[in-house]
């Protein structure tokens, strides 16, 4: 895959994201589209980093944690819908995803 292919793929994924959330998309459809987009985007960044001389594994390792951020962003909406009450949950990031997984497991 050349750099131009990576660029075209990244542009196509943006169009796919906007196509998936256009119109009367439900919260679930939007959440799924954002998760898929983030996973794909980080994979594309891994491909691009290869051409820039970076370690692509760094981006690839963060693809799934990045997509989980969409779940965190939609947590409150989903929780309110499930229990009909506001819920508080701290915001997480991918910066220390592995440590959060360990602390959440305890």
NUKOLFI-421131 format. One record per atom (N, C-alpha, C, CB): x, y, z; atom name. Coordinates in steps of 0.1 Angstrom, whole numbers, always signed. Glycine has a CB too. Layout:
N
      xx      yy      zz   atom
       X       Y       Z     CA
...
END
This chain:
106
      xx      yy      zz   atom
      +9     -12      +0      N
      +0      +0      +0     CA
      +9     +12      +0      C
     -10      +0     +12     CB
      +7     +21     -10      N
     +15     +33     -11     CA
      +9     +44      -2      C
     +16     +38     -25     CB
     +17     +55      +0      N
     +12     +66      +8     CA
      -1     +72      +2      C
     +22     +77      +9     CB
      -2     +72     -12      N
     -14     +78     -18     CA
     -26     +68     -16      C
     -11     +79     -33     CB
     -23     +55     -15      N
     -34     +46     -12     CA
     -39     +48      +3      C
     -29     +31     -13     CB
     -30     +50     +12      N
     -33     +53     +26     CA
     -41     +66     +27      C
     -21     +54     +35     CB
     -37     +76     +20      N
     -44     +89     +20     CA
     -58     +87     +14      C
     -37     +99     +12     CB
     -60     +80      +3      N
     -73     +78      -3     CA
     -82     +70      +7      C
     -71     +71     -16     CB
     -76     +60     +13      N
     -83     +51     +23     CA
     -88     +60     +34      C
     -75     +40     +28     CB
     -80     +68     +40      N
     -84     +77     +51     CA
     -95     +86     +47      C
     -72     +85     +56     CB
     -94     +92     +35      N
    -105    +101     +30     CA
    -118     +93     +28      C
    -101    +108     +17     CB
    -117     +81     +23      N
    -129     +73     +21     CA
    -135     +69     +34      C
    -125     +60     +13     CB
    -127     +66     +44      N
    -133     +63     +57     CA
    -140     +74     +64      C
    -122     +58     +67     CB
    -136     +86     +61      N
    -143     +98     +66     CA
    -157     +99     +59      C
    -135    +111     +64     CB
    -157     +97     +46      N
    -169     +98     +39     CA
    -179     +87     +44      C
    -167     +96     +24     CB
    -173     +75     +47      N
    -181     +64     +52     CA
    -187     +67     +65      C
    -173     +51     +53     CB
    -179     +73     +74      N
    -184     +77     +87     CA
    -196     +87     +86      C
    -173     +84     +95     CB
    -194     +97     +78      N
    -205    +107     +76     CA
    -217    +101     +69      C
    -200    +119     +68     CB
    -215     +92     +60      N
    -226     +85     +54     CA
    -234     +76     +64      C
    -221     +76     +43     CB
    -226     +70     +73      N
    -233     +61     +83     CA
    -241     +69     +94      C
    -222     +53     +90     CB
    -237     +82     +97      N
    -244     +89    +107     CA
    -253    +100    +101      C
    -234     +96    +116     CB
    -254    +101     +88      N
    -263    +110     +82     CA
    -277    +106     +83      C
    -259    +113     +67     CB
    -286    +115     +83      N
    -301    +112     +84     CA
    -306    +109     +98      C
    -303    +100     +75     CB
    -314     +99     +99      N
    -320     +96    +112     CA
    -313     +84    +119      C
    -335     +93    +110     CB
    -300     +85    +120      N
    -293     +74    +126     CA
    -296     +74    +141      C
    -278     +75    +124     CB
    -297     +62    +147      N
    -299     +61    +161     CA
    -286     +62    +169      C
    -306     +47    +165     CB
    -286     +64    +182      N
    -274     +65    +190     CA
    -266     +52    +188      C
    -278     +67    +205     CB
    -272     +41    +187      N
    -265     +28    +186     CA
    -257     +28    +173      C
    -274     +16    +187     CB
    -264     +32    +162      N
    -258     +32    +149     CA
    -246     +42    +149      C
    -268     +36    +138     CB
    -248     +54    +155      N
    -237     +63    +155     CA
    -225     +58    +164      C
    -242     +77    +161     CB
    -228     +52    +175      N
    -217     +46    +183     CA
    -210     +36    +176      C
    -223     +40    +196     CB
    -217     +27    +169      N
    -210     +16    +161     CA
    -202     +22    +150      C
    -221      +6    +155     CB
    -207     +33    +143      N
    -199     +39    +132     CA
    -187     +46    +138      C
    -208     +49    +125     CB
    -188     +52    +149      N
    -176     +59    +155     CA
    -166     +49    +159      C
    -180     +68    +167     CB
    -170     +38    +166      N
    -161     +27    +170     CA
    -153     +21    +158      C
    -168     +16    +177     CB
    -161     +18    +147      N
    -155     +13    +135     CA
    -145     +23    +129      C
    -165      +9    +125     CB
    -149     +35    +129      N
    -140     +46    +123     CA
    -127     +47    +130      C
    -148     +59    +122     CB
    -128     +47    +144      N
    -116     +49    +152     CA
    -107     +37    +150      C
    -120     +51    +166     CB
    -112     +25    +150      N
    -104     +13    +148     CA
     -97     +14    +134      C
    -112      +0    +149     CB
    -104     +17    +124      N
     -99     +18    +111     CA
     -89     +29    +110      C
    -110     +20    +101     CB
     -92     +41    +116      N
     -83     +52    +115     CA
     -69     +49    +121      C
     -89     +64    +122     CB
     -69     +43    +133      N
     -57     +39    +139     CA
     -49     +29    +131      C
     -59     +34    +153     CB
     -56     +20    +124      N
     -49     +10    +115     CA
     -43     +18    +103      C
     -59      +0    +111     CB
     -51     +28     +98      N
     -45     +36     +87     CA
     -33     +44     +92      C
     -56     +45     +82     CB
     -34     +49    +104      N
     -22     +56    +110     CA
     -10     +47    +111      C
     -25     +62    +123     CB
     -12     +34    +114      N
      -2     +24    +115     CA
      +5     +23    +101      C
      -7     +11    +120     CB
      -4     +22     +91      N
      +1     +21     +77     CA
      +9     +33     +73      C
     -10     +18     +67     CB
      +4     +45     +76      N
     +11     +57     +73     CA
     +24     +58     +81      C
      +2     +69     +76     CB
     +24     +54     +93      N
     +36     +55    +101     CA
     +48     +47     +95      C
     +34     +51    +116     CB
     +44     +36     +89      N
     +55     +28     +82     CA
     +63     +36     +72      C
     +48     +16     +75     CB
     +55     +45     +64      N
     +62     +53     +54     CA
     +70     +65     +61      C
     +52     +58     +44     CB
     +66     +68     +73      N
     +72     +80     +79     CA
     +84     +75     +88      C
     +62     +87     +88     CB
     +86     +62     +89      N
     +97     +57     +97     CA
     +94     +55    +111      C
    +109     +66     +96     CB
     +81     +55    +115      N
     +77     +53    +129     CA
     +74     +38    +131      C
     +65     +61    +132     CB
     +72     +34    +143      N
     +68     +21    +146     CA
     +53     +19    +145      C
     +73     +17    +161     CB
     +49     +12    +135      N
     +34     +11    +132     CA
     +27      +3    +143      C
     +32      +4    +119     CB
     +34      -5    +151      N
     +28     -13    +162     CA
     +22      -4    +172      C
     +38     -22    +168     CB
     +28      +8    +175      N
     +23     +17    +185     CA
      +9     +21    +181      C
     +32     +30    +186     CB
      +6     +25    +169      N
      -7     +29    +165     CA
     -17     +17    +165      C
      -7     +35    +151     CB
     -12      +5    +160      N
     -20      -7    +159     CA
     -25     -11    +173      C
     -13     -18    +152     CB
     -16     -10    +183      N
     -19     -14    +197     CA
     -30      -5    +203      C
      -7     -14    +205     CB
     -31      +7    +198      N
     -40     +17    +203     CA
     -54     +17    +196      C
     -34     +31    +203     CB
     -55      +9    +185      N
     -67      +9    +177     CA
     -79      +5    +185      C
     -66      +0    +165     CB
     -79      -6    +193      N
     -90     -11    +201     CA
     -93      -1    +212      C
     -88     -25    +206     CB
     -82      +3    +220      N
     -85     +12    +231     CA
     -92     +25    +226      C
     -72     +16    +238     CB
     -87     +30    +214      N
     -93     +42    +209     CA
    -108     +40    +206      C
     -86     +47    +196     CB
    -111     +29    +200      N
    -125     +26    +197     CA
    -134     +25    +210      C
    -127     +13    +189     CB
    -128     +21    +221      N
    -135     +20    +233     CA
    -138     +34    +239      C
    -126     +12    +244     CB
    -131     +44    +234      N
    -135     +57    +239     CA
    -149     +61    +234      C
    -125     +68    +233     CB
    -153     +56    +223      N
    -166     +59    +218     CA
    -176     +53    +228      C
    -169     +53    +204     CB
    -174     +41    +233      N
    -182     +35    +243     CA
    -183     +43    +255      C
    -177     +21    +246     CB
    -171     +49    +259      N
    -171     +58    +271     CA
    -179     +70    +269      C
    -156     +61    +274     CB
    -178     +75    +256      N
    -186     +88    +253     CA
    -201     +85    +253      C
    -181     +93    +239     CB
    -205     +73    +249      N
    -219     +70    +249     CA
    -224     +63    +262      C
    -222     +61    +237     CB
    -215     +61    +271      N
    -219     +54    +284     CA
    -230     +61    +291      C
    -207     +54    +293     CB
    -230     +74    +293      N
    -240     +81    +300     CA
    -254     +80    +293      C
    -237     +95    +302     CB
    -254     +81    +280      N
    -267     +80    +272     CA
    -272     +66    +274      C
    -264     +83    +257     CB
    -263     +56    +272      N
    -268     +42    +273     CA
    -272     +39    +288      C
    -257     +32    +269     CB
    -265     +44    +297      N
    -269     +41    +311     CA
    -282     +48    +315      C
    -257     +46    +321     CB
    -284     +60    +311      N
    -297     +66    +314     CA
    -308     +59    +307      C
    -296     +81    +309     CB
    -306     +54    +295      N
    -317     +47    +288     CA
    -320     +34    +295      C
    -312     +44    +273     CB
    -309     +27    +300      N
    -311     +14    +307     CA
    -318     +16    +320      C
    -298      +8    +309     CB
    -314     +25    +328      N
    -319     +27    +342     CA
    -327     +39    +344      C
    -307     +27    +352     CB
    -329     +47    +334      N
    -337     +59    +335     CA
    -332     +69    +346      C
    -351     +56    +336     CB
    -319     +69    +348      N
    -313     +77    +358     CA
    -299     +82    +353      C
    -312     +70    +372     CB
    -295     +94    +357      N
    -282     +98    +353     CA
    -271     +90    +359      C
    -280    +113    +356     CB
    -260     +88    +352      N
    -249     +80    +358     CA
    -236     +87    +356      C
    -248     +66    +351     CB
    -228     +86    +365      N
    -215     +93    +364     CA
    -204     +83    +363      C
    -212    +102    +377     CB
    -195     +85    +353      N
    -184     +76    +351     CA
    -172     +85    +346      C
    -187     +65    +340     CB
    -161     +83    +352      N
    -149     +92    +348     CA
    -145     +90    +334      C
    -138     +89    +357     CB
    -141    +100    +328      N
    -136     +99    +314     CA
    -122     +93    +313      C
    -135    +113    +307     CB
    -121     +84    +304      N
    -108     +77    +302     CA
    -102     +81    +289      C
    -110     +62    +303     CB
     -89     +78    +287      N
     -82     +81    +275     CA
     -74     +69    +272      C
     -74     +94    +275     CB
     -68     +69    +260      N
     -59     +58    +256     CA
     -45     +59    +262      C
     -58     +56    +241     CB
     -42     +70    +269      N
     -29     +73    +274     CA
     -24     +62    +284      C
     -28     +86    +280     CB
     -33     +58    +293      N
     -29     +48    +302     CA
     -39     +37    +303      C
     -28     +54    +316     CB
     -44     +32    +291      N
     -54     +22    +289     CA
     -51     +10    +297      C
     -57     +19    +275     CB
     -38      +5    +296      N
     -34      -7    +302     CA
     -35      -6    +317      C
     -20     -11    +298     CB
     -31      +5    +323      N
     -32      +7    +338     CA
     -47      +7    +342      C
     -25     +19    +342     CB
     -55     +14    +334      N
     -69     +15    +337     CA
     -76      +1    +338      C
     -77     +24    +328     CB
     -72      -8    +328      N
     -77     -21    +328     CA
     -73     -29    +340      C
     -72     -29    +316     CB
     -61     -27    +345      N
     -56     -34    +357     CA
     -63     -29    +369      C
     -41     -32    +359     CB
     -65     -15    +370      N
     -71     -10    +382     CA
     -86     -13    +382      C
     -69      +6    +383     CB
     -93     -14    +370      N
    -107     -17    +370     CA
    -109     -32    +373      C
    -112     -14    +356     CB
     -99     -40    +371      N
    -101     -55    +374     CA
    -100     -58    +389      C
     -90     -63    +366     CB
     -93     -49    +396      N
     -91     -51    +410     CA
    -104     -49    +418      C
     -81     -42    +416     CB
END
